[in-house]
Amino acid sequence: MARKVLAAIFIKIIFISVYTDNGGAQIMIGEGLYLDGYMRYRFESDGRDFNRETKHDTYSTMRTRLGFRAEDVVENTTFYLMIGDSRRMGFSDPFMAGTNICPNSFNNDLGVIQVYMEVSDFLNNSLTLKIGRMENNVGRNRIFGPGNWSHNGPRTFDGLSLKYTHPKFSVRMFNFWGFGGDRHWEEPSLNEDHYLTGIDGIFFENHFHLLLLWDKDNKPVLDTTRQKYNDTLSRYLIAGYFSRTQEFLDNGYFGIDLDLAYQFGEQAYSGGVADISAYILTWDITYRNESKKKPWLGIGMDISSGDDVNDPGEINNFTADYFSKHSLQGHMDYFTCSSSTLLGLKSFILRCGLEPTEKFTIQADLHWFSYGKDYTSLKDGSGKKFLGNEIDITSGIFLREGLSAIIGFDMFFPSKHWKGNDAEPGYFYYMSLKAVF
């Protein structure tokens, strides 16, 4: 049983740990009072413009987090505050430089990353209330995750959640402010909110997750054909995530992860109201051998529906604003904006890795990217779907308890039809040193 549990944890780490930042052990500083900390320095060399004649953009980032937790100082209540600083090293604070920035842009000020109050046994011994700024990770982060691979983050939301816990399942209701966790600051006279309201449940010993979401944006959009305003967005989503790990022939472990989601509803635009109908299908199958170097092999696919853009009254591209992209759509971030996935994105993935020593791991992901709908070739004007291949190589080095390093090398080989005849491979290198306690 213990071996199965460890194998399940390992397989989750394969797809999560190198893309997210895990906290370390907390330090007790008083009765019921705890302190946790995190600091990461990263050097990056960016040559992703498909042009070898241009120099790489080299820079360094620093990400620092400090958390304070009080548990049961007030009975059955937890208070948590995380303050943090994120910066590209060598850049001045935007405010000190005399240039103002908008409220939901990242800056170099020391600020609050998370702050919440969590009350267990709230009205009922099975209910837990959580209010404040918090993460909202669901499943393996295909719908909600801690964020893209960035020196900013983790992704947090302002709002509240109420969780019911049963020995065999749990159900949580939540309501957050929407995109970026902020109100619509662009036009303060409107004072309209963007809400994310949902229910998610965990069943069958954590093997199955279910999410129902209502994404409601109250910011009005002018319908120029009728000269009246409509709500921007009323999008519904139903999503399921299944995970299972099984011992195989006494010398290895087999794991499967499956995500399926469907979006529907309506969205206003300048010509009226468009109907939404979109989906995603994501799966991974992994086998790990328990030999000396613990090699493992996996295959997977991430499919998002796309829009043929010929009918503005129908939206078929899946909108995913809140998920963590790197394990499924590559480290090089070519597909982060909505316009880059409008035609639907397909990623077939071959993964492998091993542990040569107890202190060193290495993993390689090979992606085949294509669109679901045709784009116009820059080479001959024909309709094409294939975009290119990306390989992401990541090595982790354990230095001592609480201190580790990651070294990565990423390459993208674009299709000439997608980027033109002169396009050359793109490159990205990085090295990071991380300390946690």
N, C-alpha and C positions, 0 to 999 in steps of 0.2 A: 504493500500500500504506500509506504514512504517513497519507494522508487517511482511509483506512478505520479505521486504528487510532485516530486522533484522534476520529473520529465515534463509534466504539464507546465510548471513554472518556466522551465528552460525554453520550451517552444514559444511561450508568450514573450519571453525576453528577446528571442530572435527577431521578432517583428516590432518590438516596442522599445527596448532599452537603448539601442543606439540612436534613436530618434527623439527620445524624451529625456528629461533630467530627473533622476530619481533622488529623493531626499535621503539623508543619512540618519544615523541614530540621534535622537534628541538628547540634550544635556539637561539634567535636572538642576535647576538653580534655586529651588525652594520647594516647600510642600505644595504639590499640585502645579508648580510652575516649571515650564520647559523652554529651552532655546534650541532652535535648529538653524543651520547656516549653509550657504552654498555660494561658491564662486567659480566662474569658468572664464579662462582666457582662451581666445581662439585666434590663430593666424589664418588668413584666407588669401588665396591667389585665384582671381577670377578671369578666365579667358573664354567666356561663353558666347562671344559675338560671332563665332564661325569665321573669323578672319585672323590668320596667323600674323599678319603684318602689324596688327595693333598690339601694344604691350598689355600684359596682364595687369589688371587692377589689383594691387596688393594692399591689404589693410588688416587691422586687428580690432577685435571686439572684446568687451568685458561685460560679463553679466553677474550681478551680485544680488543675493537674496538673504534676508535675515528674518526669521520667524519667531514669534513669541506666542506661547500657548498656556492658557490657564484652564486646568481641568478640575471640576468639582470644588473649586473655591466657592462657587455658588452650586448648590446641590444639583447633580444631573445636568450641568451646563458647562459647555466649553466655549471659551473666548479665544479667537485666533487672529493675529495680526501679522502680515508679511509685508515688509517694506523692501524696496529694491531699487537698483540703479542699472540701467542698460545704456551702453554707449559704444560708439566707434571711437577708438582711442585717438586722441589728437584733435578732436572736434570740440569747440566751445559750446557751452549751454546756449540754445537758441535765444532764450530771453536775455542773457547777458550780452549776446551779440547784437541785441536791439531788434531782432526779428521775431514777431509774434507767431505763434502756431495755433492751429485750431484745437478745440478741446479733446478730440479723440485721436490725435496724432501722438506718436511716441516722442518723448523728449529725454533729455539727460538729467532731469530733476530727480532727486530722491523722492519716491512716491509710494503710495499704497498699492500693492499688487493684489493682495487678498485681505479681507477683513470680514469676519462673520461671527455670529453667535449661534451655537447649536444646542438645542434644548431637547434632551431625551426624556422619556416618560411625560410627554406633553399631552395633557388631558387624558391620556391613556398610556399604559406602559408599553404599548407597541408602536407609538407614534414618536417621530423625531422631527422637530421644526428647525430649519436652518435659514437664517436671514443675513443678508449682507452681500459682499462681493466674493465670489467663489468660482471654482472650476465646475464644469458640467460634462465630464467625460462619460461616454456611453459605449459599452461593448469594447471593441478594439479600435475605437476612435474613427470609424468610417463616416459617421454623421456628426458627432461632437467629439473633439479631441483637444489636447493642450496647445496645438498650434503648429505652424510650419517651423522648419528648422531655421531658427532666427535667434538673434541675441535679445529680442524682445519676448515677452511672454512670462508665464504660461497664459493662454487665453482664459479670461475670466468674464463673468457676467454679474450684473447687479440684479438682485431680486430675492426670491425666497423659494424654498422647497419644503414639502411635507412628506415624510416617508413612513410607510407602514411596514413593519417587519414581522414576518411569521416564520416559524422554524423551517418551512419548506419553500418559502418564496418571499419576495419583497416587492412593494409597489411604491413609486414615488411620483408625486405631482409637483410641477414647478412652473413658475412664471418669472421670466427675465425680460429686461430690456434687450432689444435686438442687436443688430449688426455692431460688433465692437463693444457691446455692453453699454452703449451710450444713447442718450436721446438724440433726436434730430437737431443738432446745433446749427446747421447751415442757415435755417430760416427761423430764428427764435420767435418771431411774431406768430407763427403757426402753433407752436407748443404741442405738436403731435408726437405720439410715441410709436415705437416699433417694438412689438411684444413677441416673445417666444413662449408659448404656453403648451405644456405637454405632460404626458404620463409615460413613465417607463417602468418596466417590470423585469425581474430576474427570477427564473423558474428552473426546475429540474437540476438542483445542485449547481447552479451557476452555468449550466450548459446553454441555456436559451435566454436571450434578452429580447424584449419587445418594446418598441417606442412608437407613440402616437404624438404628433406634433402639429400645432397650429401656428404658422408664421404670419403674423398680422401687422402690416405697416399702415398707419393711418395718415401718412403724408399724402396730400391730394395731388393728382396729376390732371392737367388740363386736357380734356378731349376736344381737340381742335375742330373736329367735324360737327360736334353738337354744341360747342362752346359752353361746356359745363365741366365740373370737376368730379373725378372718381377717386376712390381709394387706390393706392398704389398696388397693394398686394393682400391677397388672402389665400395663402398656400397651405395645403394639408399634406402630411406625410405619414405613412405607416411603414415601419422598418423592423426587420427581425435579424438577429445575429445568433448563430449556432456555433458552438465550439466543443470539440471532443478529442481526448487523447487516450490512446489505447496501447497497452504493451503488446509487442509483436514478436513472436517466436523466441521469447526470453533473452534476446540480445539487442533489442532496439525498441523504439517507440514510434508510433504512427499518430499523426495529428491532423485534424481538419478544421478549418475555419470557413464560415459561410455568412455573407451579408446579402440581404435582399431588401430593396426599398422601392416604394412607389410614391410619386408626388402627383397631386391633383389640386384643382381649385381654379382661381382666376387672378389675372393681373392686369391692371389698367395701363394703357399707353396712349400716345397722342391720337391714335385712331379709334379708340374705344376700349373694349375689354377683351383680353385674350384668354382662352381656356388653356389650362396647364395639364399635361399628361406626360410624365417622364419617369424613368426608372434607373436603378443601378443593380448590378449583379457582381459580387466579388467573392472569390474563393481562393483558398490556399490549402495545399496538401503537403505535408512534411514528414520525412522519415529521418530519424536519428539513430545511429549505431552506437552501441556502448563499448566499442573497442577503445584502445588506449588513447587515441587522439580525438575520439568522439566526433567523427565526421557526420554531416547531415546534408540532406538534399531536399529541395522543395520546388514545387511548381505552383503557379497561381495565375489568376486573371482578374483584372478590374475593368468592368464595362459600364460606361455611362451612355444613356440614350442621347441622341443629337437631333438638332433641328435643321430642316432643309432650307430655312430662311425664306421660302417662297410664300408662306402664308403667315402674315403678322398676327392673325387672329388665333393662332394655335402655337403654343410653346411646348416643344418636346425635349429640349435640353435640360438635363438634371442640374438643379442649382445646389451646390454644396459649399456654403460659405464658412462652415465651422469645423471641418474635419482636418486631421493631420495627414498631409499628402505624401510624405517622403517614402514610406515603405511601399506604397502602391503606385505612385506616379513620379518616382525618381527624385534624386537629391538635387538636381540641377535647376529645378523650378522653372522649367519652360512652360508649364501648364497651370500657373497659379491664378491668372485672371479669367474672368468669365468669357471673354472673347476668344481665348485660346482653347476653350472646350465647347464652344457653341455648336459645333458639328458632332459632338459626342466624342469621347476619348476611350480607346481600348488599349490596355497594357497587358501583354502576355509576359509573364515573369518566370525566369529560371533562377533559383537561389541555391547557394551551397555555402558551406562553412566548416570549420574545424577548430579544435583547441590543441595546438601543438604542445602547449604547456599549460599548467594551471593558471599562469599569469598572463597568457596571451591568447587571444581569439582573433580569427579573421573570417570575414564574410564577403561574398560577392553576389550582387544582384544584376541580372541581365534582363533588360526590358526591350520588347518589341512594341513600338507605339504606332497606332494608326487612328484615323478618324472613322466614325460610324457612317458619315455622309461624305460625298466627294468634295474635295477642294480643287481649285483650278491650278494646274501645274505651272510653275514658273519656268519650266524647261521647254514644254511644247504646247501648253494651253489645254491639255486633256484633263479629264477628271481622274483624280487619284485619291487614295485613302492612306497609304503607308507614309509615315513621317520620319522614322529613323530608329536607331538602336542606342540605348544608353547602358553603360556598365558602371556600377557603383561598388567600389572596393573599400571596405571599412575594417580597420584593425583596432582592437582594444587592448590596452596594456594596463595591468594591475600593478601599481607601484608600491603601495602600502595601504593599510586600512584607511579608507576615506579619501584616498588620492589615486587618480587614474588619468590615463591619457588616451586620446583617440587620434588616429591618423587616417585620412581618407584621400582617395584619388578617384575622380569621376570623369568619364568621357562620353560625349554624345556624337554619333555619326549620322548626320542628317541626310535625308533623301534629297537629291538634286531637284526633284520635282517640288519639294516643300520650300527649300531655301535658295534654289537657283544653282546654276552650273559652277559658280565660283565659291560655293559654300565649302568650308573646311571643317574638320572636327572641332567641337568645343571642349574645353578642359576646365576643371575646377579642382583645386588642391586645398587641403586644410589640415591643421594640427591644433589640438586643444588639450589643455590641462585643467582638470576639474577636481576641486576639493569640496567635500561635504561633511557635515557632522550633524 
